[in-house]
Each structure stands twice: as structure tokens, then as C-alpha cells.
Amino acid sequence: MKYTAVIFDLDGVICSTDNYHYLAWKVLAEEEGIYFDREINHRLRGVSRMESLEIILERASRAYAGEEKAAMAERKNLIYNVLLEQMTPADLPGEVANVLHTLKQSDVKIAIGSSSKNARTILQRIGLDHAFDEISDGTNISHSKPNPEVFLKAAKMLGEQPEDCLVVEDAKAGIAAAVAGGFDSAGIGEAAEEEGVTYPLGAFRDLLGIVLG
């Protein structure tokens, strides 16, 4: 066994809530009269809520005070959580469920390493609230990706060293965080083409050959 633990990003790796994020930010931006489209939304992948808001406010016609920004971020999160109520276990891809099950059966530790503060809610909605050994998320970190804190905390929670863990990511910021933390990484989607990725994945199931092979 090459790795004793695998740390997964959540959104875009285990399941996809990208469109829910987009719709929530779109509502907020329109309320403020700020232009927002999917190209701008793409820049928000893998970064924290407040950093995402700062990117959106680049097109604002006025400056916002700190209290206003905090209220806007909370407003977005409320909209997003309403949208998340649509999620069910049907939103968990069968391939992902099979890989997670096989890793657990093979005594590989698995954890979530996500900047989202809604990670536990999402996992509950898709039926994975008890599937992971540990969850490191936006509620217990001070710095979002590309800072490696979320992955380093996940490894520590698992009782593992970074070199013994494989990080699975779909975003540029996530791959950069893995590299900064001394982790090998497996990239899916666009992350498969990022500089520094250790293993570009053609399919999620390819993880089994990397970890167990």
C-alpha cells in the first residue's frame, strides 16, 4: 500500500455543489447591482467565502464596510443552505461511493479537507455523514487554500504524516495547497492539468490503483 490515508476535497470531488454556489452568489450580486457570471464564478473555486466575496466586489460601484461584507457573506450562505436542501443521496455518484467503500475495507483512513463551512451539512444530505474518519473544514481553519492548513490539520487528526497521505482535488488552489503542505496529490477535472499535481486522474476509480497498488 503506497498511502495509508486519503484526504478528499468535497465540492467537485465527492459531489458537486458548484451550481448552488453560483446561484447563491448570483442572487446576492443582482441584489447589489453587481455584474456576475460563470466566468467570474470559476475564480471562486477552492477559496473561502470572504475571499470569494472580495472577488465579486471587484466590479462593485462603491466600497463596502466590513460589517456590510460580513452581512453579505451571511446572506449568501443562507441562500446557499436553502438550495442545499434539494440535495439527496442520489447526488453521490456511485463510483465515488464504491471507491470510498473499497478504501475503508482496505484499512485506508479517509478524511475530508474542505474550506467549506457547510461540509458536514452537505455530507449529511448525501448520506456520508458517518463515512469519513475525520473532517477538517472551514470551521476549524484560519486560512483557506492555497494555504495547506486544512490538509495539515486533516493529516494530524488522522495521526498521519503528509508524506503518507494522498490529497484528492479538483481545483488549482487545492493542488497548490497540497504541494505547499508536502502532500502528493491526485487531480481530477481541471486539476489534472495543474502544475505540481502528482497523479492526473482520468476517472475517480483510478485512485484505487494509486493507493492500493
Secondary structure, 3 states (H helix, E strand, C coil): CCCCEEEECCECCCECCHHHHHHHHHHHHHHCCCCCCHHHHHCCCCCCHHHHHHHHHHHCCCCCCHHHHHHHHHHHHHHHHHHHCCCCHHHCCHHHHHHHHHHHHCCCEEEEECCCCCHHHHHHHCCCCCCCCEEECCCCCCCCCCCCHHHHHHHHHHCCCHHHEEEEECCHHHHHHHHHHCCEEEECHHHHHCCCCCEECCCCCHHHHHHHC
